[in-house]
């Protein structure tokens, strides 16, 4: 996958054979690994599904900047705040059906994240 575009509540992901529409509210978080951005889902239908983009996370962040549900928490992660269960220290916990995940929060972003969650 090489491209992404944002519709009203849909992200369009370019695949080799076409374009896939993805409901933005089903995305739990984005994670960067080298030059690839992984889109993680945490819904009953798509639990543990991951799509891979050949795109830096900074570009994904720019595309999502108008959506207040998504926030960059670390150089490696953008999260959907609707999936946040709790923050403990500099760790953001997300609870899902059968599993939980913990993601690091950059110290420079902690106050902003706390403020966004408390004012949401």
Backbone as CSV, one residue per row, in Angstrom:
resi,resn,N_x,N_y,N_z,CA_x,CA_y,CA_z,C_x,C_y,C_z
1,UNK,0.824,-1.167,0.000,0.000,0.000,0.000,0.875,1.239,0.000
2,UNK,0.464,2.211,-0.777,1.336,3.364,-0.898,0.670,4.695,-0.629
3,UNK,-0.620,4.774,-0.590,-1.237,6.085,-0.441,-2.408,6.086,0.509
4,UNK,-2.797,7.301,0.922,-3.914,7.462,1.849,-4.578,8.798,1.556
5,UNK,-5.871,8.842,1.660,-6.628,10.084,1.523,-7.768,10.055,2.516
6,UNK,-8.249,11.228,2.913,-9.274,11.300,3.949,-10.578,11.784,3.355
7,UNK,-11.641,10.986,3.540,-12.989,11.409,3.220,-13.623,11.906,4.504
8,UNK,-14.928,12.074,4.527,-15.580,12.632,5.715,-15.293,11.820,6.968
9,UNK,-15.549,10.525,6.960,-15.254,9.654,8.094,-14.595,8.375,7.606
10,UNK,-13.915,8.479,6.487,-13.308,7.328,5.848,-11.896,7.667,5.422
11,UNK,-11.016,6.715,5.597,-9.671,6.833,5.033,-9.635,5.903,3.831
12,UNK,-9.159,6.419,2.730,-9.006,5.617,1.527,-7.545,5.206,1.419
13,UNK,-7.312,3.908,1.448,-5.962,3.364,1.414,-5.721,2.755,0.042
14,UNK,-4.652,3.206,-0.612,-4.317,2.694,-1.943,-3.660,1.330,-1.807
15,UNK,-4.239,0.349,-2.473,-3.709,-1.007,-2.516,-3.160,-1.274,-3.911
16,UNK,-2.486,-2.387,-4.081,-1.958,-2.740,-5.403,-3.081,-2.866,-6.428
17,UNK,-4.205,-3.452,-6.036,-5.287,-3.696,-6.978,-6.396,-2.663,-6.949
18,UNK,-6.259,-1.608,-6.163,-7.313,-0.606,-6.097,-7.229,0.213,-4.821
19,UNK,-8.387,0.661,-4.367,-8.460,1.513,-3.183,-9.454,0.908,-2.200
20,UNK,-9.058,0.843,-0.933,-9.926,0.294,0.114,-10.420,1.433,1.002
21,UNK,-11.726,1.498,1.232,-12.307,2.475,2.144,-12.300,1.882,3.548
22,UNK,-11.786,2.650,4.514,-11.681,2.189,5.895,-12.392,3.195,6.789
23,UNK,-13.318,2.730,7.603,-14.012,3.589,8.562,-13.005,4.091,9.590
24,UNK,-12.833,5.396,9.671,-11.823,5.995,10.523,-12.040,5.669,12.001
25,UNK,-13.286,5.447,12.394,-13.593,5.171,13.801,-13.225,3.754,14.233
26,UNK,-12.886,2.894,13.286,-12.460,1.533,13.618,-10.947,1.426,13.798
27,UNK,-10.229,2.502,13.497,-8.772,2.502,13.633,-8.424,2.831,15.077
28,UNK,-7.636,1.972,15.705,-7.218,2.242,17.085,-5.974,3.105,17.116
29,UNK,-5.015,2.812,16.232,-3.793,3.608,16.229,-2.963,3.349,14.979
30,UNK,-2.043,4.268,14.754,-1.057,4.163,13.691,0.296,3.995,14.355
31,UNK,1.124,3.145,13.771,2.461,2.892,14.310,3.463,2.911,13.170
32,UNK,4.579,3.619,13.360,5.591,3.687,12.320,6.702,2.688,12.613
33,UNK,7.157,2.027,11.563,8.324,1.149,11.604,9.117,1.446,10.345
34,UNK,10.271,2.069,10.522,11.094,2.499,9.397,10.281,3.426,8.498
35,UNK,10.154,3.103,7.217,9.408,3.953,6.283,7.953,3.540,6.141
36,UNK,7.511,2.587,6.935,6.157,2.064,6.820,5.309,2.481,8.017
37,UNK,4.069,2.818,7.746,3.108,3.124,8.800,2.079,2.002,8.826
38,UNK,1.894,1.425,9.998,0.935,0.339,10.187,-0.358,0.914,10.756
39,UNK,-1.471,0.548,10.139,-2.785,0.958,10.633,-3.343,-0.224,11.416
40,UNK,-3.616,-0.019,12.700,-4.139,-1.075,13.572,-5.626,-0.855,13.825
41,UNK,-6.374,-1.947,13.805,-7.807,-1.909,14.059,-8.115,-2.678,15.329
42,UNK,-9.132,-2.261,16.037,-9.561,-2.988,17.227,-11.081,-2.977,17.302
43,UNK,-11.690,-3.659,16.357,-13.137,-3.853,16.368,-13.399,-5.348,16.285
44,UNK,-14.601,-5.743,16.599,-14.937,-7.170,16.607,-14.684,-7.806,15.242
45,UNK,-15.017,-7.089,14.173,-14.863,-7.653,12.830,-13.411,-7.682,12.381
46,UNK,-12.621,-6.697,12.811,-11.263,-6.553,12.279,-10.200,-6.636,13.356
47,UNK,-10.504,-7.257,14.489,-9.531,-7.292,15.576,-8.208,-7.868,15.090
48,UNK,-7.166,-7.167,15.411,-5.796,-7.532,15.067,-5.467,-7.417,13.574
49,UNK,-6.364,-6.853,12.774,-6.037,-6.608,11.369,-5.077,-5.418,11.297
50,UNK,-4.115,-5.490,10.401,-3.148,-4.411,10.218,-2.976,-4.166,8.721
51,UNK,-3.084,-2.898,8.313,-2.761,-2.502,6.949,-1.431,-1.761,6.998
52,UNK,-0.647,-1.872,5.943,0.670,-1.245,5.918,0.716,-0.209,4.796
53,UNK,1.180,1.001,5.159,1.337,2.090,4.198,2.807,2.393,4.004
54,UNK,3.188,2.694,2.782,4.537,3.182,2.524,4.458,4.700,2.601
55,UNK,4.392,5.192,3.854,4.204,6.610,4.090,4.702,6.935,5.495
56,UNK,5.401,8.058,5.671,5.849,8.410,7.017,4.684,8.838,7.901
57,UNK,4.855,8.655,9.193,3.805,8.988,10.151,3.483,10.481,10.143
58,UNK,4.443,11.320,9.860,4.198,12.763,9.820,3.170,13.112,8.747
59,UNK,3.189,12.387,7.638,2.196,12.624,6.575,0.808,12.171,7.022
60,UNK,0.734,11.045,7.702,-0.547,10.571,8.241,-1.085,11.602,9.233
61,UNK,-0.202,12.120,10.081,-0.603,13.138,11.063,-1.175,14.378,10.370
62,UNK,-0.573,14.802,9.281,-1.069,15.959,8.525,-2.454,15.687,7.943
63,UNK,-2.657,14.487,7.446,-3.955,14.121,6.874,-5.038,14.104,7.950
64,UNK,-4.669,13.673,9.153,-5.644,13.540,10.243,-5.794,14.785,11.104
65,UNK,-5.084,15.856,10.802,-5.053,17.004,11.706,-6.425,17.617,11.985
66,UNK,-7.396,17.440,11.107,-8.734,17.994,11.342,-9.631,17.068,12.148
67,UNK,-9.171,15.876,12.440,-9.973,14.928,13.219,-9.496,14.936,14.661
68,UNK,-10.328,15.447,15.549,-9.934,15.614,16.956,-9.837,14.296,17.712
69,UNK,-10.276,13.191,17.122,-10.177,11.896,17.794,-8.766,11.327,17.758
70,UNK,-7.930,11.808,16.841,-6.584,11.270,16.689,-5.550,12.244,17.225
71,UNK,-4.546,11.692,17.906,-3.511,12.521,18.494,-2.184,11.786,18.489
72,UNK,-1.143,12.515,18.163,0.206,11.949,18.212,0.657,11.917,19.665
73,UNK,1.080,10.736,20.133,1.496,10.604,21.532,2.995,10.359,21.667
74,UNK,3.630,10.031,20.551,5.031,9.620,20.570,5.525,9.704,19.134
75,UNK,6.825,9.693,18.937,7.343,9.746,17.561,6.904,8.540,16.740
76,UNK,6.515,7.450,17.409,6.108,6.230,16.705,4.600,6.022,16.617
77,UNK,3.781,6.816,17.347,2.359,6.485,17.458,1.425,7.683,17.319
78,UNK,0.328,7.447,16.608,-0.853,8.311,16.620,-1.985,7.411,17.089
79,UNK,-2.759,7.855,18.086,-3.827,7.012,18.624,-5.192,7.648,18.425
80,UNK,-6.192,6.792,18.367,-7.584,7.209,18.379,-7.964,7.328,19.855
81,UNK,-8.235,8.529,20.317,-8.505,8.767,21.735,-9.743,8.025,22.234
82,UNK,-10.610,7.610,21.337,-11.804,6.858,21.736,-11.466,5.469,22.273
83,UNK,-10.271,4.968,21.996,-9.872,3.643,22.449,-9.024,3.673,23.721
84,UNK,-8.750,4.865,24.247,-7.905,4.984,25.424,-8.671,4.540,26.664
85,UNK,-8.059,3.652,27.432,-8.656,3.172,28.675,-8.138,3.970,29.864
86,UNK,-6.824,4.175,29.924,-6.239,4.943,31.018,-4.815,5.359,30.675
87,UNK,-4.328,6.331,31.449,-2.933,6.742,31.369,-2.325,6.498,32.732
88,UNK,-1.203,5.795,32.737,-0.463,5.532,33.974,0.960,5.998,33.736
89,UNK,1.353,7.048,34.414,2.676,7.608,34.175,2.785,8.055,32.737
90,UNK,3.838,7.637,32.068,4.029,7.978,30.661,3.651,6.798,29.762
91,UNK,2.568,6.151,30.118,2.089,5.004,29.353,0.588,5.139,29.121
92,UNK,0.176,4.969,27.882,-1.233,5.034,27.510,-1.716,3.608,27.292
93,UNK,-2.783,3.238,27.981,-3.317,1.885,27.880,-4.598,1.887,27.055
94,UNK,-4.675,0.926,26.156,-5.858,0.747,25.318,-6.382,-0.652,25.576
95,UNK,-7.674,-0.750,25.855,-8.285,-2.027,26.187,-9.132,-2.495,25.008
96,UNK,-8.962,-3.763,24.664,-9.719,-4.341,23.565,-10.355,-5.639,24.021
97,UNK,-10.964,-6.341,23.119,-11.758,-7.518,23.439,-11.012,-8.532,24.294
98,UNK,-9.983,-9.109,23.769,-9.243,-10.158,24.472,-7.869,-9.705,24.945
99,UNK,-7.495,-8.489,24.599,-6.140,-8.057,24.923,-6.093,-6.570,25.228
100,UNK,-5.035,-6.170,25.874,-4.748,-4.775,26.150,-3.399,-4.466,25.527
101,UNK,-3.194,-3.195,25.191,-1.866,-2.793,24.757,-1.481,-1.528,25.519
102,UNK,-0.194,-1.344,25.695,0.342,-0.163,26.361,1.322,0.501,25.413
103,UNK,1.135,1.784,25.189,2.008,2.542,24.297,2.697,3.652,25.085
104,UNK,3.944,3.944,24.748,4.653,5.005,25.469,4.137,6.386,25.062
105,UNK,4.172,7.304,26.007,3.834,8.704,25.752,5.126,9.508,25.857
106,UNK,5.388,10.326,24.871,6.554,11.200,24.926,6.359,12.222,26.043
107,UNK,7.392,12.452,26.819,7.284,13.376,27.956,6.814,14.753,27.526
108,UNK,7.228,15.201,26.355,6.822,16.510,25.869,5.371,16.587,25.433
109,UNK,4.699,15.464,25.302,3.302,15.439,24.853,2.327,15.093,25.976
110,UNK,2.844,14.711,27.136,2.007,14.206,28.219,0.949,15.210,28.660
111,UNK,1.313,16.457,28.900,0.357,17.464,29.375,-0.732,17.733,28.343
112,UNK,-0.355,17.804,27.076,-1.332,18.039,26.016,-2.313,16.876,25.909
113,UNK,-1.811,15.668,25.991,-2.676,14.481,25.924,-3.640,14.468,27.104
114,UNK,-3.122,14.709,28.288,-3.964,14.749,29.493,-5.052,15.812,29.339
115,UNK,-4.688,16.973,28.857,-5.646,18.052,28.670,-6.719,17.677,27.652
116,UNK,-6.313,17.081,26.540,-7.282,16.682,25.509,-8.255,15.635,26.025
117,UNK,-7.746,14.668,26.797,-8.623,13.624,27.322,-9.590,14.169,28.368
118,UNK,-9.145,15.074,29.202,-10.009,15.622,30.243,-11.026,16.619,29.707
119,UNK,-10.736,17.230,28.564,-11.644,18.209,27.956,-12.456,17.639,26.813
120,UNK,-12.327,16.349,26.572,-13.045,15.728,25.436,-14.513,15.564,25.743
